[in-house]
Amino acid sequence: MNTAVFENTDRVLGLKPEVKEAVRVRYCLYARKSTEQDEMQALSIDSQIKEMTALAAREGLEIATVKRESHSAKEASQRPVFNEMIDEMRAGKFNGILTWAADRISRNAGDLGRVVDLMDAGVLVQIQTYSQKFSNNPNEKFLLMILCSQAKLENDNKSINVKRGLRTRAEMGMLPGWAPVGYLNDTRSDHKCEYLLDPIRSPIVKMIFEKVGRERWSGVKIYHWLREEIKFTTRSGKNMSIGTLYELLKNPFYCGVFEYPRGSGNWYVGKHEALITRELFEMVREKIVSESNPKKRVGEFAFTRLMTCGECGSGVTCMDKEKFVKSLGAIKTYRYYLCSRAQDRRCKNPYIREDNLIEQLSEIIDGIEIDRLGARHLIDKEVARFNKLRSQVLGVKEKEKALEMDVKRYARYLLEEGTIEEKRQLLEQLRGKLVLKDKKILLSS
């Protein structure tokens, strides 16, 4: 058809050809180094920025900001820098993404959907990679989704293959992962997942099992023995925590078997050299189980679990001691509060007798402002109970009822004559922490 016809029609009708203004694209340079193993050899963040900056210079692209990230892109909404980039894009700070490859942006459907939605809304005008360009048209968006979905497929397949490989190694008697204390990972390439005895630590680990199983040492005693006498440290050079020690004592790996994955119920005979016998391991397990069983409380003490030692930070425990008093001609029981020495067995913080403790607590309460004491609701409750008793039982008239009570005097009364529950409830109202140091009770803020 002759184009002159259309040109003449435009002239006659007075129509002007529409001139579409080009959209100015301002890019966010997004560089991400994945923690996934298949990308260990990929370009580093600095290298990505260098290459894409050079590309922007050649193509005349405007870079508004640069963002770096090292989080994995396998899970949606788990990358803080990516989320920040999306928010700033919605705010209009830039409308393009400059990145090394499409899979830098997303390896999951959730984040990919957010990017495509921004393109559909016209907020994201263009994505520029080193070798491709993606704009808001069906073909390019479809190609973007294919590339990102392909990266997700590779991740999913890799996860399946890795799990299959680890399960195969377990069936061969090799526990995947880091060697337990007392063993070393075999670093030879043809001996992956194999373990060697640690010549320094394995004899001590064996002694630990012997002392617990045969000599009936407690876990706490072993902990202090390792820390203070043996000076035992892990491969990282740190002291073994008591939690790690109990995990070691409960680990059947040392007697030649292991469960993989842990908690799955799948047991395998290890290819490694067993450090102890199955019989000794069962003896240790029986001892550990007996330690973990709840102990019956011999007595309940009012002020335990409310104070800490001012020397070592341990809790404060209590003990009763009987003494023969000549002036009375009888045996009298005295109650003492002292450091439990859970943190330091050699703590020298002296004990304090309960009557002295109560006297000091009373002085502390006397020196506290009423509002800070926080016991007003206890007093109000007691006054209401007392007035009800006087009214219903004693027949006291309303105007003769007790209308107020001294808070501090009532607090002293509870410390001396109250039940254990009342004493605890009162001290829990103190807005501070009780510390025992050198036979003195301190209230820290």
Sequence and secondary structure as in RCSB ss.txt:
>XXXX:A:sequence
MNTAVFENTDRVLGLKPEVKEAVRVRYCLYARKSTEQDEMQALSIDSQIKEMTALAAREGLEIATVKRESHSAKE
ASQRPVFNEMIDEMRAGKFNGILTWAADRISRNAGDLGRVVDLMDAGVLVQIQTYSQKFSNNPNEKFLLMILCSQ
AKLENDNKSINVKRGLRTRAEMGMLPGWAPVGYLNDTRSDHKCEYLLDPIRSPIVKMIFEKVGRERWSGVKIYHW
LREEIKFTTRSGKNMSIGTLYELLKNPFYCGVFEYPRGSGNWYVGKHEALITRELFEMVREKIVSESNPKKRVGE
FAFTRLMTCGECGSGVTCMDKEKFVKSLGAIKTYRYYLCSRAQDRRCKNPYIREDNLIEQLSEIIDGIEIDRLGA
RHLIDKEVARFNKLRSQVLGVKEKEKALEMDVKRYARYLLEEGTIEEKRQLLEQLRGKLVLKDKKILLSS
>XXXX:A:secstr
  HHHHHHHHHHHT           EEEEEEE   SGGGTTS  HHHHHHHHHHHHHHHT EEEEEEEE S SSS
TT  HHHHHHHHHHHTTS SEEE S HHHH SSHHHHHHHHHHHHTTS  EEE SS EEESSHHHHHHHHHHHHH
HHHHHHHHHHHHHHHHHHHHHTT   SS  TTEEE   GGGTT EEE TTTHHHHHHHHHHHHTS   HHHHHHI
IIIII  B TTS B  HHHHHHHHT GGGGTEEESSTTS  EEE SS  SS HHHHHHHHHHHHHHHS    S  
 SSTTSEEETTT  BEEEEEEEEEETTTTEEEEEEEEEE  SS TT     EEHHHHHHHHHHHHHTS HHHH  
HHHHHHHHHHHHHHHHHTS   GGGS     HHHHHHHHHHHS HHHHHHHHTTSSSEEEEETTEEEEE 
